[in-house]
Amino acid sequence: MPATMHAMVCEGPGRPLVARTLPRLEPGPGEVRIDVAACGVCRTDLHLVDGDLPDPRVPVIPGHEIVGRIAALGSGVSSLSIGARVGVPWLGATCGQCGYCTSGRENLCADARFTGYQIDGGYADSALADARFVLPLPDRYDDLHAAPLLCAGLIGYRAYAMAGEARVLGLYGFGAAAHLIAQVAVAQGRTVCAFTRPGDSDAQRFAREVGAQWAGGSDEPAPWPLDAALIFAPAGPLVPAALAATARGGTVICAGIHMSDIPGFPYRLLWGERSVRSVANLTRADGRAFLALAATLPLAVRVEAFPLSRANEALARLRSGAVSGAAVLTPGG
């Protein structure tokens, strides 16, 4: 085995990622080392690189949609085996003892640590992970198409679950998360309205291809009152727009870790027992529930693959809105 690994490293906000050859680390107690086969490129990675997230650990290797095979086990790891295919999500560690952790809300743990942010992630050919936080992956998806399930799918699913029994859903920002959740919603008999950047006919066509009953710009009125709106785009002005499209008693769910400021809006948009909620991270239970569901649904995961060395290009395409579906890095080229 080589004693080194290749990685794309964030050395500080506002700077391009830099290719580095680093010592390959061995897993400590409770950890596993994973040979990375694919790693999704998430908007959160973009927020990290662009300096939108507070107090990042730098230098850090981004990436928290990691698919790979276990290459080494640290001491005390007995539930996993060498060669097993696993996924590594955003939530990388928690304290396990606070009131949030002990009440099924580990996503809110104040001492949580996150993959690709405080823990080196998957923009590399090797990664370490806490064995308790890796997830089994459905066999029906190959490495490339499994990667987006680990954040676009998981965070999207947590937002979707917050919509409860809503029958008419509005999805604002039609990219990696929305194209997966739209398919889940349609399979469960719900009506999906997709709101894209104004004039983005390609995204609107894509939304219809994966089952949206209506697709249009975010500046257009909804064709029907929405029972719930899920906002995946990091644009604060979409919140009052979504409230205006939502029926009384409906919910607007902000699914991103970062969003631009929400502008002031008249109280009448909130009145009628409408509510606004945010999604914070995910729990391991979310991961297990969504991946079990994905195993039963033939989700069409649209990906655009990039070799690891072109991570900056993948981020730039995501920043400009040019990625249709999800971008995925492949360390093997």
N, C-alpha and C positions, 0 to 999 in steps of 0.2 A: 504494500500500500504506500502511496506517496506520502511524504511527510508534510506536504504543503497543500493549500487549497486556493482556488481562484474565486475572487469576489468583486462585486461592484460596491464601493463604499461611499457613504455620505460623510464627508469630512466637515460639513458645516452648512447651515441653511443658506440658500441662494446660490450654491455652487453645484456644478455638474457632478455626477457620481464619477468616481475615479477607480480604474481597474487596479487591483492589488493582488499580489501573491502573498499569502499569510500562512503562518504555521497552522497545520490541521490539529485542532484540539481533541483531546480524548474526553469522553463523557465522565462527569463526576458522579457521586452517589445520587441515584434516582433519575439520572439523565440517560438519554440515548443519543447516539450520533447517527445522522441520516444522510445517505447519499441522495442529493437533491436531483429529481428528474424533471421537475417543472415548478415554476413559482409564478402565480398570478401577479399582475401589476394593478394595484388598487389605487383609488383616488386618495386614500389616506397616505400612501407612499408619496404621492405628489404633494400633499400638504406638508409632510415631513421635509421634503427636499426644498419646498418653497418657503419654509419658515413659518407656516401657519400654526404649527403645534408648539405648545410651550415646553421648554426644558427637555429637549431631546438629549439622549446620550450620544455624544459624538466623540470620535468617529463611531458610526454604527452601520451595519449591513441591513438595508431595508428588506421588506418582503415578508408577508404573513399569510400567504396562500400557498403553502409549501406541500408538495407531493414528493414522496421519495420512499426509499427502502432502508430499513434499519441495518446499519453496518456494524454497530458496536453497542454493547449494553454496559451502563455503569453499575456499580455495586448496588444490590437491593432491588433491581428491576427483575421481576419474575413474571409479569403479566404479558410481556412482549417477547418476540423472538427475532433472531437475526433473519433478515430477508423479508420480514413482514412489510407490506405497503401501508403507509400511514399518511395522515395529513396533519399539518401543524397550523393552527389558526392564530388569530390576533391575540386572544387571551393566552398568555404564556405562563402565568403563575399568580397565585393569590396567597393571602396569609392563612386562610382556612380556619380562622378562629374568630373573626369579628362577627358582629350581628348580621351583616350582609351575607357573609359566607355561610353562616349556620342557618340562614333562613331562605336558601335557594336563590339568593341575589348576589352571587359572587362577582357578577359583572360590575357591581358598585363598590367593591372592596377598595379602600383608600390606599392599600399597599399592593394593589395588583400591578403586575409588570406585563408589558406587551411585546409581542414578537415583532422585530423590525423597528422597534422604537427604543425600548430599554434593553432588549435582548437581541443579539444579532440574529438576522432573519435569513431568508432564502434566496437573496440575490447572490448566490454562491453555489459551488458544487458540493458543499458539505455544510451541515448545520447541526447544532446541538439543541435539544428540547427536553423539558421536564416530561418524563414518561407519563405522568398523570394527566397531562393536557394534550396529548396527541389523540387523534381520532381515527377509527377504522373507516375505510372508504368503500363505497359500493363498487362491485366488480364491473358493473355495466359501463363505467366511464374509464377511458384510458387516462394516462397521466396528464396529458395536455388539457383534456376536457374536465378532469376532476378538480384541477386547481381553482377555477373560479367559484366552485361550490363552497370553498373554505372561508370566503368573506362576502363576496357578492351574494352568494346563496344564503349563508348563515345570518348575516346582518339583515338582508332582505327578508328572510323568514321571520326574524324577531319583529321587524316592523309590521310584517303581514299579520303575525299573530296578534299584535296590538289592535288591529282593525276588528277583531272579534268576528261577529257574524255579518259584517257589512257585505251587502250583495253587489253594490256598484262601487268599484274602486277606481280612483284616479291615481295614475303613476306619473309623477313629475320628474323628468330627467330619464330618458330611455337608453340606458347603457347596460353595464354588466349585471347589476342587481335586478333592474326592472325586467330585463328580458327573461330572467329565470322565474321571478315571482309572477309575472304575467301568465306563464305557462301553468304554474301551480294553481293560480286563481281560476283560470279557464277550466282546468281539469276538475276543479271542485264546483263548477257550475256558476261561477260568478261572472259579472260583466266588467270588462276592463276598458278604461279610457286612458290613452297614452298622451301625455303632454310633453312635447319636445321643444328644443330651441325654435323660435319662430322661423318658418321657412325651411326647416330641415326635412325636406321631402324624403331623403334616404332613411332617416331614423323613423319617420312615420310609416314608410313602407315596411321597414323591418318590424315595427310593432304589430302591424296587421298580419305579417307572416307568422308571428308566434302567437296569434290569437286575439289581439286587441280588437274589440268590436268598433272602436272609434280611435282615430289618431289625428292630432292637430297640434298647432303651436300653443305654447303656454300663454300666449296673448289672446287666444280664442276662448269663447264661452264653452263650458261643458255641455254636451248634448242632453245630459240628464243630470239631476241633482245627485251628487256623490254622497254615499254613506260614509266613506272614508277616503282620505287622500294621503298617499305615501310620497314624501319628497326625498328623492335621491340626489338631486342636483344641489350643490352647496351655495344656493342663492337665496338670501333672506327675503327678497321681494316676492318670492313664490308663496310665502306663508299667507299674507293677506289675500293673494290671488286664489289660493286653494280654499281658504275660509269662505270666500265669496262663492265658490263653486259647490260648497258642502251643504248638505241638507241640515235642518235642525236636528240636534242630537248627534251630529257626526263628529268625526275626529280627524285632525290633521296631524300626521306623524312625521317628524323630521328624523331621517335615518342616518345622517352623516355625523362624523365626529367633529367636523368643522363646518361652519356656515357663515356667510357674510351677515352683517347686521340686519335684523328684521326692522323695516321701517314702521313708523307709527301708522295706525289704521283706526278707523272709527269703531267704536264699541259694538255697533250693530252687526258687524261681521262675526263677532264672537258670541253675541247674544243668541238665545235660542238653544242654550246648553250645548253649544259646540265646544270642543276642547282642542288644545294643542299639546302634543307630547313629544318628547325626544327619546331616541334609542341610544343607550350607552353600552357599547361593547357587546358581549354575548356571554352566555354561560355554556358550560360543557353539556348541560342538558339540552340547550338549543341545538348544539352541534349534533348530538346523537339523534334528536328528533328529526331535524331536517335531512340528515344523510340517510336515515331510515326511509323517509318519505321519498327522497330522490331515487332510492333503490327500486321503488315501485312505479315511478313515472319515467317515461322515456323523454327526459328533458333534452331539448336541442340546445346544446351549449355552443354558442358561436364564439370562436376564438381567433385571434390574430397572433401568430407565434413570432417571437424574436429570439435570436441567440442572446445569451447573457451579455455579451460585449456591446449589444445595442440597447442596453437598458435606458440610456438617456434618450434615445430616439423613441422608445416606447412611451416614456413619460411625456415627451413633447407632443406626441400624437394624442395622448390622453388629455393633456392640457388644452389642446386646440379643439377637442371634440371629434377628432378624426377616426377614433377607434369604434368600430361597429361590434358591439358585444364586449368581449373582454380581451385584454392583451395578456400574453403569457410568455415568460422567459424560459428558455430551455438551455440549461448549462452545457448540455452536450453539443450545442450548435444547431 
